[in-house]
Amino acid sequence: MSRPVAAAGQAPTVERFVLGPLEVNTYLVYDEAGREGLLIDPADEDAGLLARIRKLGFPGWRIFLTHGHADHILGVTYFRQKLGAPVIIGREDAPMLEDSHLNLSDMLGMGFSTGPAETVVGHGDRLTVGRFAGEIIGVPGHTPGGLALHFPGVVFSGDTLFAGGIGRSDFPGGDGVQLVAMIRDRLLPLGEAEVFPGHGPASTLRREGESNPFLQGFSIL
């Protein structure tokens, strides 16, 4: 089901769809005037989400993956084919798309791969959506190539930072110390941005810096 969570203004419009068996937040992030959009973490083959994209009526879509775990990439092949949309992923997570062991789909009993991404990116790269310029932030720790995406006032944090929690670090390639360091060093200093995570409700960086039990002792100056 679509859940509009942010309207157009200083940042792109954001809509949320909760998809897949693990209830992943899949986001549409778009600039209707600029006729471009991102599909972030397509977590299932969802006809309702496809219908919403078709209704928006513009062709300029790309698929952005915050990381390569199976629950966040289950719908990649479907939407890539339906939309002709290229796939963007972090450089270190790129091998996960082609390996059912690395992406953990074997462990979930649904082993699959998607084929390679068209584009691999890293920390500090830029990604525009219509009139809006976004910054790609490398946040390894949940996975080696985990990414967040920052537009003015909004951050898509994937499974790195949640409302009241952080991502797991006990999967292959995870590092809990690094995960917390990346949140503190690269996400929280972004200020007052709203956080749209990979699972669960939205939050704000200020709220997480002040109350998230994994991040105590850090404050936004």
N, C-alpha and C positions, 0 to 999 in steps of 0.2 A: 504494500500500500504506500502511495506517495504521501510524504509528510513535508509540506513546505516549511523550511526552518529559517530562511533568510531571504529577504527581498533585495532587488537590485538597488544599488546606491553607489557607495564607494568601493564595493566589491561585487563580484559576480552573484547572480541569483543561485541559491542552493535549495535543492529538494532532496529529501531522504526517502529511501525505500529499504525496508528491513527484509532481507532475503536469505534463503538457504536454511539448512537444518541447524546451523549454529547462529542464526539471527545476526547476520552481518549487516552493518550499515553501508548500503550502496548509495552513492551520491551522484546526482546530476548537478553540475556546476557550469553555468552558462551565462553568456552575454547575448540576450535576444537581439539587441541592436546590432551587435557585431556578427551575429549569426554563427557563433562558434560555441562549442561546449566540450566538457570533459565528462566521461563516465568513470567514476572512481570506484574501484574494487567491485566489478560485477560478480555477485556471489551466487547467481543462479540464472537459469534460462527462463526469464520472466516475461510473459506476454504483456502484462500491464505496464511494465517499465518500457518495453519496446513501443507500445502504443503511445505512451507519454512523449517519448522522443520523436515519434512520427508526428504527433500533434504540434510540437514546437515548430516543425516544418523547415528546419535548416540542416544542411548536409555536413557542416564542419565539425564532426565529432572525433575525439580521440579517447582511448582507454588509458587511464592512469592507474597504476598499481602501487599501493603503498608498500607491499611486500609480496613474497611469492608463495605463501601458504595456501593450501587447497581451498579452504573455505572462502578465501577472497578472490579466487581466480576461476571458480567453477563455471561461471557464465562467460568467460573470455571468448571461447571459440564461437559460441552462439552469437554474441553481439559483434564480434569482429566480422563474421560473415554477413549478418543482417545489415550492418551499418557501413561496411567497408572501412572500419576504423582501425588505424594503427595502434599498436600497444606500446606503452612506455613503462619501463621498470628500472629499478636501481641496478647498477652494474654488477654488484656482488650477488644479487638475487636472480639475475637473468638465467643462470643454469637451472633454477628451480622449475621454470616453465616447461622444460623438456625432460624432467626427471621425476617420476612419480614417487620415488623414495625421498628425494630432497624436498618436494613440496608437501609431503606428508599424506598425500592421497592414498598411498598404499596402506598406511596405518589406519585410515578411516574406512578401508574396505571398498574404495572406489577408484583404484589406481587410474590416473589419467595424466596426459600432458597436453599442452596447448600449441606447441610449436614456438619458435623463437619470437622475441619481441622485435618490432621494427626499430625501436629507439631505446638505448640505454643511457641513463643519466646519473649524475652524482651531485654531491653537496655543492651548493652555490650556483648550479645551473638555473636558467630562467625558463619559465613556461607561461606564455600569454594565452589568455582566453578573451578573444575580441579586444575590447579596450583595456583589459585589466592585465597587469603584469604580476605574475606569481614567482615566488622563489622556492626552489627545491632545497630541502634541508635534509641532509643525511643524518639518520638517527639509528645507527646500528645498536644492537643489544637484544631485541626480540628476534631479528634475523640479521645476518651480516650486512645486507643491503637495504635495510628498512629506510623508508622515506616519509617525511612530512611535506606538506605543500602549504605555503603561506601566501595569502593575499592580504591586503590591508584589512585588519579587523577580524580575519578568520584564519584558522589553522586546521587542516585535515591531518590528524595524527595517526591514523591507522591503528595498529595494536601496540603503539608505543605508550600513549598516555590516554587514560580513561578518566571519567568522573569518579574520583575517589580511589583510583588504582593505577597500576601500570601493567604493561604486557608481561606475559610469561617469558622466562629466560631459560627454561629447562629443556627446550627443544634443541636439536642439533644446530650449532652455530650461534646459540644464544649466549649472552653475557650480561648478568644482572647488574654488575658494577658499572659496566659501560652504558647500559640502558639508562640508569639513573643519572649518570654524568651527562649523557646527551640531552636528557630532558632539562636538567638544570642549566647546562651551558648553552644550549641551542634553541630550546623552546620557551622556557619561562622568561628569558630576557626580551621576548618579543612584545611584552607589555599587556595591553588590555584585550587582546584578541579572544574571540570566542573559539572554543575547541570543539571540533566535530570528530569524534573518535570512531574506530572500527566496530565497536559494539557499545550498546547502552546509550544513555542520554548525553546531550551536549553539556559542556561546562565552560569555564573561562580559565585563562592562564592564571589570573590573579587568584581565583578561588582555589585552584589546584596548588599553587605555590604556598597559600596560607593554610590549607586544611588537608591536603592529600597526605596520608600517614607515611607514604614512602618518600616524601619530599620535604619533610619538616626541617626547618632551619634555613630555608631559602625564602627571600622576599623580593618582590619586584620593586626596584628603586624608582 
